[in-house]
């Protein structure tokens, strides 16, 4: 959470406004999804042959 509660959005710089906070687990979910897609394509490749 942003501890600068007293600042309005007009007081933030462009870089600060663009920053987002993602959960730490997100990288693992993205990795698992990518691995699942790759394994799916490999399975389809071998099933079609």
N, C-alpha and C positions, 0 to 999 in steps of 0.2 A: 504494500500500500504506500501511497505517496504521503510522506509526513508533512509536506508543505501545504496543509489544508487552507491556510490563509491566502494563498495565491489563487487568482482566477486564471482562466485559460488565456486571457489577454496578457498575463505577465510571464508566460512561458515562452521559451525560444522555440524556433521551428524544430530543432533537433529533439528537444524535450517532448514536444507534442507528438512526434512520430514514434517515440519509444513505446514498446508494449512489453508486458510481462507475460511470459508463457510458463505454464507449470513445468516443473523439472521432469515429470513423467512424459511430457510430450515427445521428447527425443526418442524414448523407447517405443512409444506407440507408432511414431513415424518409421522407425527401424523395423518393427514387427510387420507393419503394413507393407513396406517395400519388400521385405523377405518373402512375405506371403504371395505377393504379386509375381515375383521372380519364380518362386516354386510352382505357382499356378501355370505360368507360361512354359516352364520345363515339363510339367506333367502333360499339358496339352500337346507339346511337341512330340513327346514319346508315345502318346496315345494315337496320334494321327499317323505316325509312321507305320 
